[in-house]
Amino acid sequence: MNYFNGNMHKNKIVFIIGATATGKSRLSVDIATRIPSEIINSDKIQVHKGLDIITNKISETGKKGVPHHLLGTIEPDSDFTAADFCNQVVAAVEEILRSGKVPIIVGGSNSYIEALVEEHFVKFKSLYDCCFIWLDVLLPVLFSFVYRRVDQMVDAGLVDEVRGMYVPNADYSKGIRRAIGVPEFDKYFENEKEMDETSKKLVLENVIEKIKKNTCKLVFRQLDKIERLKNELNWNIHRIDATPVFKIYVKEEASNARNQGVNDAWMESVVKICFGILTDFFGEDLKVDEVAESITAPIPPEELKAKN
């Protein structure tokens, strides 16, 4: 179903920002399957090839046929800088706009987004009309979800995935090895062959716990950055509270009833509010009087197993 009516204003861009694990990729696809759009990844780790589980790249199924730019296109060991990001994003934005579609820039690397909007082009804000949507989840609920998601990643093959690219004395300061979940395994893989099974189990449990805690620390840094963009740089950021959706995930076991509850909550708490914001942004160009029989929830953790 198409919710875009008539010709769009050619300089409009939608940004979806937020902490890790808040459903940004899923929301971008829900938008892009209802208005003519293409998605540009702004996660500085997901731009690299490889480690699809640990970086939580959206699956081909999850993309629903929507073109994605800057997702898994850069070599794993390449040092992809903020300047590289800005140059490639602007090129992608112009290509998408020329095709008559809306660019949707989505990801959690807020420092790269700030560089794009505030530093790359002096006239960026005059060239492009930007709508910033912040997908947020209350921290206790989000942290519970993060812990569960890391466990799901482990079940999906995270350990073997990282082992496959382990190199002794690797440089963890650039490329995909900066990803949370990669440096934490360094000492484990270095000493794995010398450890007995009991020791390996204990060390592995400690590594996984460290990954969970480091992911939560990342959330704090991401939120601090968003607050700075909002309060110090005066970006007009629209916050959407997705907490009701994630409460269902963390409080209920997997079941058809839970999945239906998640779908309903996602529709009411996120998608309808999002399309209300987009209606104001696009004006009469956007038709949203029936937002959708088939809108789906964020990718459930169970789908991680399909990525392995």
N, C-alpha and C positions, 0 to 999 in steps of 0.2 A: 504494500500500500504506500502510495507516495503522498507526502504531506507538504510538498513544496509547490506553490502555485505561482506561475508566471516567472518572470526573469528576476534573478536575485541581484542585489547590489554587489558589484564585482569585488569590492574590497573587504568583505566581511569574513572574519576568521573566528572559529570557536576554539577555545582552550579548555581542556578538562584537566584539572590539577587535583592534587590530594596526596595523602600519605600512601605508602605501599599497602597493597592488599585491600583497598577500599572499593574496588569494582570499576576503576576508571576505564579499562579496556572494554569491559562489557557495555558500559554506558555509551562509549563512543560508537560501538557497533549498533546499538539500539537507535542512536541518532542517524547513523549513516545508512541504515536500511530503510529509513523513512523520509529522508531528504537526500537529494543527489550530493554525495560527499565522498571524500577520500581522507584517509587517516594518516597523519604523520606522527611517528613515535618520537617522544622527547625524553625517553629514559636512556641515559648515557651508557648504561650497561647492556640494555636490550638491543642497541644498535649493532652489537657484535654478533658474529656467527657463533653457534655452539651453545652448550649449556642451557638448553631450552627449559629443563626442569627447574634448575636452581634460579634462573632469571625469570621464571614464570612467564615466558612468552605466550601470547595467545595462540591457540592451536589453529590449524587451517579450518577445522570445523567451526571454531568460535568466530572466525573472521566473517563467515557467512557471505563470502564472495566479495567483500569490500576491499578495494586496493589499500595496501598499507605501505608506506614509505619509511625508509630508515629503520627497518626492523630486520635484524639479522643479516645486514648487508656488509658490515665492516669486518675485516680480518680480526681474529681473536686477540692478537698481540699488538695491533695497531693502537697508537695513542690518539684517540679521537677527542680533540679539544673542543672547548666552547666555540671557538672561531670556526672550526670545521662544521660543527653543528649548525651554527647560524647560516653559513654559506649554503649548506645543503638544504636546510629548511626553507630558506627564501626561494631557492630554485624550485623546490617542490610546490611551495605555495603558488608561485606564479604559473607553473604548469597546470595545477588543479583549477585555478581561477580561469585560465584561458579555456579550459574544457567546459566551463559553465557550472562547476561544482563548488561546494563549500569545503575549504580545508579545515579539518579537525585535528588540532595538535594536542596529543594526550601523553601524559607520563608524569613521573615523580621527580625529575631532575630540575628543581625549581631554579637553581643557579643558572642553568643553561637557558631556561625560559626568560629569566631576568636579563641575561646577556642579549638575547634575541630582541626583546622588546625595548630595553633601555639603552643598549650600547651599540648594537650592530649597525643599525641605520638611525641616524639622527632623526629622520622623518618617518620612522616606522609607524608611529601612532597616527600620523596624518595620512600615510599611505593605506593603512589597514584599520578597519573598525573592528575592535576585538571584544569578544564576550568571554569573560572568565568564569567558569563554573568549578566550584570547589566541592568535591565529593568527600564528605567527612563522616567519621564514625567515632563515637565516644571511646576514649582510650581503654578503659577496662574491657569493654566488649571487643574492641579491635585487637588488643593484646591476646585475648583468649583465642580469637580467630587466627592470629598469626601463629600461635603455638600449635594449633591444630593443623594449620596449613603446612608448617614445616614437617610435622609427622607424616602428612600425606605425601609430601615430596620425597621423604625417605622411603616410604612404601613404593613410590613410583620409580625408584632407582637412582636417587640423588647421589648416593655414595659412589656407585660405579661410574656415574656420569663424571663426577669430579676426578675420580681415580684415572679416568681415561685421558685426562689432560695434565696429570701431575708431572712436574719436572723438578728435580732437586735444585734447590737454590734459585727458584724462579723469582722474577721481579713482580711483586704484587702491587706495585704502584701505578701500573698502567694496563690498558686493555681490559679484557673480560676477567682477568684474574683479580681485579678490584672488587668483584661481586661478593657480597656477603655470602659465606658458605664455601668459598674457595680457600682463602688463607687460613681459615680455621682448621682445615684438614692437613696442613703442611706437616706438622710433627707426627700426626697419626700415620700418614702414608710413609713418612721417612722411617718410622720404626715398626711398621706393621708386621714385617716378616720375622722380627725378633720377639714379638709378643705372643704369649699363649692366649687361648680363646677367652679366658676370664678377663685378662688384662685388656684385650682388644675391645671386649664388650663395654668395660668401664670407661675406657678412653673415648670410645665412640659416643657413649651417652653424654660425656662431658662436652664433646665437640658439638653435638646436636643442641645441647642446652645453650652453648655459647652462641650458636647461630641464631637461636630464638631471641636471646637477650640483645645481640647486636642488631637484629632486625627492629626490635622495639626502640633501641637507641636511634636508629635511622628515622623512625617515625617522629621522634621528638625533634630531630634536626629539620625534617621536612616541614613540620607544622610551624616551627619557629620562623622558617623562611617565608611561608605563606603569610603569617601574621605580619612580617616585615613588609612584604609586598603590599599588603592591605593597609597597614597603619602608617608606615613611613613613606612609601612611594605612592600611596593613595590610589592604588588600583581598585577599580569597581568590581569586586569579586562577589559572586553569588554563591552562598554556602547552601548545600543540600545535605541534610542529615540522613544518612543511610543506616543509622543505628538500629531501627526496627527490623531491618532485613537481617543484619548480622546477629542480632539477639536470637533469632530463630535458629540460625546455624549453630551457635555455640551452646544453646540450651536443649536442643532436641537431637535425637539420633536420626540417622539417615532413614528416610521413608518417603513414600509417595505423599503422605500428608504434610511432611515437612517441606518437601519440594514445592507443593502447591502453596503453602503458607509463605514461602520465600518469594515465589512468583507474585503473589498478591501484594506482599509488602513492598517489593521492588517497584511494582507498578504504581502504587499509591504514594510511597514515600520518596521515590526518586524520579521515575520517568515522567509522571504527570507534572511534577514541579519543574523538572528540566524543560519540558516543552512549553510550560508557561513562560519561563525565562526566555526561551528562544522565540516565542511569539512576540514578546516585547522587542526583542533584538531585531528580528527580521521584519516586523510590522505586518502589513497586509500581504506580503509575499508568502507567508507561512500559514498553511491551513492545518489546524490541529483540533478540529471539532470531534474527531473520533480517534484518539491515540490508542488504538491498536488492540486487536484481539490476540496477537501472538507475541507480544513483548516478553522477553525471557529474562530470567534472573542472572546475576553474575555467575561466572563459570564455577560450578560446585567443585570442591576439592577432589571429589571422586574422579573427575575428568582428568586429573593430573596423570592417572595411571595410563590413560590412552596416549600420552605423549611419549612414553618410554618405548 
